[in-house]
Amino acid sequence: MKLTENINNFFSTIGGLTNFTIRFFIEVFRPPYEISEIRKHMDELGVKTFSIVSITGFIIGLVIGMQTQPVLARFGAEMFLPGMIALSVIRELGPVLTALIFAGRVGSGIGAELGSMRVTEQIDAMEVSAVDPFRFLVVTRVVATTLMLPLLTIYVDFIAILGGYVAVIITQNMTFSYYIQLVLDAIRFSDIIPGVSKTFVFGFVVGIVGSYLGFNAKKGTEGVGKASTTSVVISSLLILLIDAVLVRLTLIIFPD
Amino acid sequence: MIKVENLYKRFGNHVVLNGVNFSVPEGTTTVVLGRSGIGKSVLLKCIVRLIEPDEGKIFINGIDVSELSIRELNELRKDIGFLFQSAALYDSMTVKENLEFPLIRHTELSEEEIDLRVKEMLRLVGLSEAIDKMPSELSGGMKKRIGLARSLILHPKIMLYDEPTTGLDPVTSKEIAKLIIQMQEKFKMTNIVVTHDMVVALSTADRILLLENGKFIFDGTPEELIKSEIEIAQKFLSTTLD
């Protein structure tokens, strides 16, 4: 009985999320556009995650640098360390780790906020006052997360490369300008574009999953908590799954 | 005028509304009285299509609500105020922003005119000083007053009250009942008040409907309810004497 219930829940969530996504794409292009609301959410989401991604980004760069340096030293290839750090961060670690932190911080927040609005009848109040809550609450948040995550990722990439420099100067005597020179020599256009592009998809996933679960929250405060935690779990899994698909796709589009 | 015909609603096996029929003449107040969890709020939410009924028709000013497209329904909703049980104030907005919200979206009023309308509504509900407060800084009674001000700010022709005094102390409940009467005198709306509070029911109603087991078991004036020998009606009346 429990297993059947779980399977039913799984498929109803998939179906519901698909319909919710289709509705988003129908509504997002329809005027009036709630620009000030989108700007407000972008500002809030950026401020909320700025400090945590700064610390994480710096540590990512530092740790990759410290882990990779001895391996490269064995082959006498330490000069490749700056390029190695930059490529690891820009192509994979920056986008995915920022997205996972974003899912934990922002996705759970959206789930909890909309869930709380649902159980306290605020969404009903909006609907009955002839304002479409989907447009006002969901579309604005999903647009904000979709636009904000790429910006945060680019910022994290920079911070991680700075963290990498700290790892380099622990073991090598290298000026910052030379480090940056080596980083720029290693990066190609085909490294930056896929890395940043996929964060639009990750940002969308975080926004739509959090919004879907919050918007459809039930059973009072218990439902709010469930919407918040489930949104982190589902969006994190989807981010990793989509990443695997996009990495393969990127290798097909940019084979070198 | 509001007219409800043969309304049915069930959740799973639980029948909440079992063929409800009633009408509310223009400019009058009808109170739907009943115990908690009996389906009063469901009935009110069916009228504005927050909940879709299983069967039955709802007419507002002769228009069948179930036949309306979302756009048409939203046009109709602009003429309907709804005070929620929890007041349902938008908790990320100040009181002022809560009241401005419908005005900005549904009127062509200038900023100054919106400001004046907001202040006027706050004065009417006696909470001018709360204009810059957040909902979390307000008491239960204050939230209900602000919720009422927001519901009335577009000057609706129909006002629906969902348990307007739930969770309030008897003194504040009486104040809210008085406020409902004052608003009716000022705006001359068609009201439905859903409540289990006899003080509110007797003081605001032109007519009272008593809901029990998904159907109305009493339909009459407050005076007729007082004289009624229906057991549940007597039980409700005894609560006012306690």
Interface residues (C-beta under 8 A of the other chain):
Chain A: E113 S116 M117 T120 E121 Q122 D124 A125 M126 E127 V128 S129 A130 V131 D132
Chain B: K45 V48 L50 I70 N74 E75 R77 K78 I80 F82 F84 Q85 S86 A88 L89 Y90 D91 S92 F101 P102 R105 H106 R150 L154
